[in-house]
Every structure is written in structure tokens, then in C-alpha cells.
Amino acid sequence: MEKIGFIGAGTVGTALAKGKIDQERVKELEMLFEKYRKGTETMRTMLKSKIHRARVTDVNLNYEGSITIDRLLLEAAGLLSYERVEVFNINNGARFATYVIPGENGSGVICLNGAAARLAAKDDLVIILSYSQTPDSDAANIKPRIVCVDCQNKIISKKEA
């Protein structure tokens, strides 16, 4: 059997008929084509997590950066330490991206650190969002975690939208 380089899906049948590849190689090529197809599928950025109307409990301009969030809220929303989030300030319209640092369990802490501290004041209401990259074929099935909190950042409802 002679070695051949990359061949397109349309020529596999011809190569098989001419004896240049065997049935086993056809199966290998079909698997490669499928991987390639999946790898080039359009990706959509979909909402993964949302903490809705959290109250800013502190701002710390002299910290390196980030947003500190109560661990219980992180777990409820499915957020990880150092995960990128977008923050929307309901009070002043500011929108910015930063990363998560876990705060004390049950503390209700929502603290903007570093430069982000200039974009909110204590007691401002914010929406905290994270996203995931999802293949187009799976996008319609995404169910983001939505966490609603009260004025002390205690969870009042959790749901998958």
C-alpha cells in the first residue's frame, strides 16, 4: 500500500477504489475529518454565570486588582478563582472586566480592587457575568446559572435559565 499525504473527504472513495488505501485507513480518515469539522465549528460566546444585583461592600484602590466575591456566591454561580468576569455597575453604567478572588464564606463580600475600585462606590449595585465558548451546535442547550441576592448579598434564588 503506497503512502499518501492528506486527501480531502471527496477523494477517499477514489483512493479506496484504486487500492491506495484500505478500509482501516478510510475509518481513520473519517475520524480525522470529524475532528477537523468539530474543530472548525463556529463558536458562540454564551452566558455561563450571573450574580444579579449584588451590592458592593467595599472598594480597595491599593490592591493589585480583581473583584473579591463571597465563596458561597462563587459556588452557587459556578465561578472559579481567577476566572474572568464582566461587571456592570447599575448605578453609574460602568462596565469592565476583571478576575475573581474568593472571599470569606458567608461574608457577602463584593469588593472591587485596584483600578476597578474607581468604577464603583460602596453600596452600588452590580451584575457580575461570566461566559463560555460553546460550539454553535450546543449553544441552544446552554443553561446559565443565575444567582439573585438580597441587599446583604445573601442568596435569595438560584436557577438555571
N, C-alpha and C positions, 0 to 999 in steps of 0.2 A: 504494500500500500504506500503510495508516494505521499510525502508530507506536503500539505498545502497551508498557505497563510490564511488570514482572515477572509471569510466569504460571507456575503450577505444572505439573509434568510431566503431570498428568492432563488439562489443558486444551489442550495443544499440538495434539493431533489435532483438537479442535473449532475452534481458531483457524485451522488449516490448511484445514479443510473450508469455513469461512466466508470464506476468502480474506484473512484478516487478516495472515497470514504466509505466506512462500513456503518451499519445500523447503530452500533455503540457510539460512534463519533457523532452521528446525527442527534442522538439523545443529548450528548454533551453540548453540542452547539445550540440545541433548543433551550437548554438550561441557561447557557450564556446569553442568548438573545432575550430570554425572560428577565434575567438580572439587569441587562442593559436597559430594557424597556422600563423596568421599575425605577432604575437609577436616573432615568431622564424624564420621569413623570413630573408634571408641573406640581410644584409645592405651593401650598397656601399657608399664610400666617393666620392662625386661628387662636381665639381667646382660650387660654388654659385655666386661668385662675383670676378671681376678682374678690377683693375685700372692699365692700361698699360702704361709703360714708364713715370712714374711720376718723377719729378726732386726733389731731396732732397733740401729743402730750408734752413734747419738748423739742427744742432745736439746739444744736450744738455746732456752732460755726467752727470751732477749733479742732474738730475731729477730722480724720482723713477723708471721710466721705461715706455715703451709703444711707440706708434707712434701717433703723433698728425696729423690729416688729416682734411683739409677744409671740413666743414659741407656739402657744395654743392656736393663735390665728394662722401661723405658718402651716402647721399640721392640717388644720381644717381646710385651708385653701390649696394644699398640696405644693407649697413653695419650699424650696431648699435654700440652705445657707449659700450666699454668694450668687444666687440666681438673679438675672437681670429682671428688673421690673420697671414699669412706667407708672408715674404718679401724676394724677390730675388733681389740682387744687380747686375745689368747688368755690372757695371764697374769692380768689383773685384770677382764676383762669389759667394759671401757670401749669405747664406740662413739662415733665422732664423724666429722664431715665437714670437709674442708679442700680445698685445691687443691695441684696438683703443681708442683714446681720441679725441673728436670732437674739431676742431679748428674753428677759426672765418670764418663766411660765406663769400665766395668770395675771401678769402685771398690767396688761392693757397698753403697754408702751408702744407708741408710734413716734419715733424720734428721728427727725431729719438731721443729718450730719454733714459737716463740711459745706461745700458750695450750695448744696441743696437747701441748707438752713436759711439761705437768703430768699428762697422761693415760697416760704410759708411762715406763718406765725403760730404760736401756741394757740390751741383751740380751733384752728382752721379745720375744715372737713376735707378729706381727700379720698380719692378712689385709687386703689393700688391694683394694677393689672399685670399679668404675665401671659406670654403667648408661646405657642409651639409651632414648629414647622411640620405640616401634615401633607402627605400625598393627596392630590386632588381627589382621588378615588375614595379616600377615607374622610374627607373634610365634612361631608354632610352628617357623619356619625359622631362628630366631636361633641362631648358634653362637658362644658367648662364647670369648674367648681365655683359657686357663688356663695360668699360668706357675708352676711349682713350683721352689723354690730350696733350696739346702743351707744349712748353718749359717753360711756366709760370703756368703750371698745370691748365689751363682753359680747359673745356670740348670741344673737337672737334667732338666727336661722342659717341653715346650711342646705344647699341643694345643688344638684347637677342640672344645669339648664337643659 
